[in-house]
Amino acid sequence: MTDVLNSEWLKLRSVRSTTYILVAIAVSLLGGALVSYLMTADWDTSPPDLQQKFGAADPGVMVIPFTQFCLGVLGALAITSEYGSGMIRTALVSVPQRRAYLLAKTVVVASASLVVGLAATFLAYQSGELITGDRPAPISAYTSFTEALPILLANTASLVLLGLLGLGLGFLLRSTAGALVSLCALLFVLPSLTLILPDPWNERVYSVMVPSLAPQLSGEVSGTPLSPVQAGLVMVAYVVLALGAGAVALLRRDA
């Protein structure tokens, strides 16, 4: 199993797409920091009554959704690139036990998503703190690291979730385009469609959409339809469904 893990890790870090995805995430961090700086500069020159109407200058508001999509792409490409190039046949000959192959892919993608997710969330938080300094709310998102920690960890969990969702969709669809369209639907299209539902179903359905799970998991917002435990269980359900469907496709279909 160690050899399979090493092989999968080598494949993930040696392909160009991984580098491009990491660069894109780094650019989003710079973009989030720039927006935070511009908001803070605008806040400094605004009268007190207008200052209270500002939102928090938190780079994570911009960085996290983009990084979610990027890690979903990373997870999908971890397998669809092999189907696209035909290397999946070589991989399954080298590792005839398909369950071990799936497990190794899952561990590597989850680990990479965890490391990148932690780095992105904490760098976004730290850059926001450096930019806003000791300015009060609402321009400053958090008063201390302890206050910010739950949402930082919840955001990291959502980033790992997207990496595994992408992997599961890649195994199921065997198509990079199909996996990316599905990710866009889960992240952007379906949550937007909940707005047209009547009350209270719009709020209830939106609460189980992927973008809304991290805030509920952290307990940052009160009065949400899901408790932190329930939000965590929905996250697990997404992973189980995606990887379960991918596992069925891998085990029952020819390469």
SVG drawing of the C-alpha trace seen along z (x, -y; Angstrom):
<svg xmlns="http://www.w3.org/2000/svg" viewBox="-43 -62 50 69">
<polyline fill="none" stroke="black" stroke-width="0.4" points="0.0,0.0 2.9,-2.4 4.2,-1.9 0.7,-2.7 0.5,-5.9 4.0,-7.0 3.1,-6.4 -0.2,-8.4 1.6,-11.3 4.3,-11.3 1.6,-11.5 -0.3,-14.3 2.7,-16.6 4.4,-15.9 1.6,-17.0 1.4,-20.5 -2.3,-21.0 -1.3,-20.8 1.1,-23.6 -1.4,-25.7 -4.0,-25.2 -1.6,-26.2 -0.7,-29.3 -4.3,-30.2 -5.0,-29.9 -2.0,-32.1 -3.3,-34.7 -6.7,-34.6 -4.9,-35.2 -3.2,-38.3 -6.5,-39.4 -8.3,-39.0 -5.6,-40.9 -5.9,-43.7 -9.6,-44.0 -9.2,-44.0 -6.6,-46.8 -8.9,-48.9 -11.8,-48.4 -9.8,-49.4 -8.4,-52.5 -11.9,-53.5 -13.1,-52.9 -10.3,-55.1 -11.5,-58.1 -15.2,-57.6 -17.3,-59.5 -18.3,-57.5 -21.9,-57.0 -20.8,-55.5 -18.1,-53.4 -20.8,-51.4 -22.3,-50.3 -19.1,-48.6 -18.7,-44.8 -15.7,-43.0 -12.5,-43.4 -11.9,-39.7 -9.9,-38.2 -11.4,-34.8 -14.8,-35.9 -13.2,-35.9 -10.5,-33.3 -12.5,-30.4 -15.1,-29.9 -12.4,-30.1 -10.2,-27.7 -13.1,-25.3 -13.5,-25.2 -9.8,-24.8 -9.5,-21.9 -12.5,-20.3 -10.7,-20.6 -7.6,-19.1 -9.5,-16.1 -11.2,-15.6 -8.0,-15.8 -6.3,-13.3 -8.3,-10.6 -9.8,-12.1 -6.3,-12.9 -5.6,-9.2 -8.8,-8.3 -8.1,-10.9 -4.6,-9.8 -5.3,-6.1 -2.9,-5.7 -5.7,-4.3 -5.1,-0.9 -1.4,-0.9 -2.4,-2.1 -4.9,0.8 -2.4,3.3 0.1,2.1 -2.5,2.0 -5.0,4.8 -6.8,4.4 -9.1,1.5 -10.2,0.8 -6.5,0.2 -6.2,-2.1 -9.3,-4.1 -8.1,-4.3 -4.7,-5.5 -6.2,-8.2 -8.6,-9.3 -5.8,-9.5 -3.5,-11.5 -6.2,-14.0 -7.6,-14.4 -4.1,-15.0 -3.2,-17.5 -6.5,-19.3 -6.0,-19.5 -2.5,-21.0 -3.5,-23.5 -6.8,-24.3 -5.1,-25.0 -2.5,-27.2 -5.1,-29.2 -7.5,-29.8 -4.8,-30.8 -3.0,-33.0 -6.2,-34.7 -7.0,-35.3 -3.5,-36.6 -3.4,-38.9 -6.7,-40.4 -5.5,-40.9 -2.3,-42.6 -4.3,-44.9 -7.1,-45.9 -4.8,-46.2 -6.5,-47.3 -9.5,-48.8 -12.8,-47.9 -15.8,-46.0 -17.4,-45.9 -14.3,-46.4 -12.3,-44.0 -13.8,-40.5 -12.6,-39.1 -11.3,-40.4 -8.9,-37.5 -7.5,-34.3 -9.5,-32.3 -12.7,-33.8 -11.7,-33.1 -10.5,-29.6 -13.9,-27.8 -14.6,-29.3 -11.0,-28.7 -11.2,-25.0 -14.7,-24.8 -13.5,-26.4 -10.6,-24.0 -13.0,-21.1 -15.1,-22.4 -12.0,-22.6 -11.2,-18.9 -14.8,-18.1 -14.5,-19.7 -11.3,-17.8 -13.0,-14.5 -16.2,-15.5 -14.1,-16.3 -12.4,-12.9 -15.6,-11.0 -17.2,-12.8 -14.0,-12.1 -14.3,-8.4 -18.0,-8.4 -18.0,-10.5 -14.5,-9.8 -14.6,-13.2 -12.9,-16.3 -15.5,-18.5 -18.3,-16.6 -16.7,-16.7 -16.1,-20.5 -19.7,-21.2 -21.0,-19.1 -18.7,-21.1 -20.0,-24.4 -23.6,-23.2 -22.9,-22.2 -21.0,-25.4 -22.8,-28.1 -25.9,-27.0 -27.9,-24.9 -27.4,-27.4 -28.6,-30.2 -31.7,-28.3 -32.8,-27.9 -33.6,-31.7 -36.7,-31.1 -38.2,-28.6 -41.0,-29.8 -40.4,-30.3 -39.3,-28.4 -38.0,-25.9 -35.5,-28.3 -33.6,-28.6 -34.0,-24.9 -32.7,-23.7 -29.9,-26.3 -28.7,-25.1 -27.7,-21.7 -25.9,-23.3 -22.1,-23.0 -21.3,-26.7 -23.5,-27.1 -22.1,-24.2 -18.9,-25.8 -20.6,-28.7 -23.1,-26.3 -20.3,-23.9 -18.5,-26.6 -21.5,-27.9 -20.6,-31.4 -24.1,-32.3 -27.0,-31.8 -30.4,-30.6 -29.3,-28.5 -31.4,-25.5 -28.6,-23.1 -26.6,-22.7 -22.8,-22.3 -23.2,-18.5 -25.9,-18.3 -23.7,-20.4 -20.8,-18.0 -23.0,-15.0 -24.2,-16.6 -20.5,-17.1 -19.8,-13.4 -22.9,-12.4 -21.6,-14.4 -18.3,-12.6 -19.9,-9.2 -22.2,-9.6 -19.6,-11.0 -16.9,-8.4 -19.4,-5.6 -20.8,-6.3 -17.2,-6.6 -16.3,-3.3 -19.2,-1.5 -18.2,-2.9 -14.6,-1.9 -15.3,1.6 -18.1,2.5 -16.9,0.9 -14.0,1.8 -11.1,-0.7"/>
</svg>
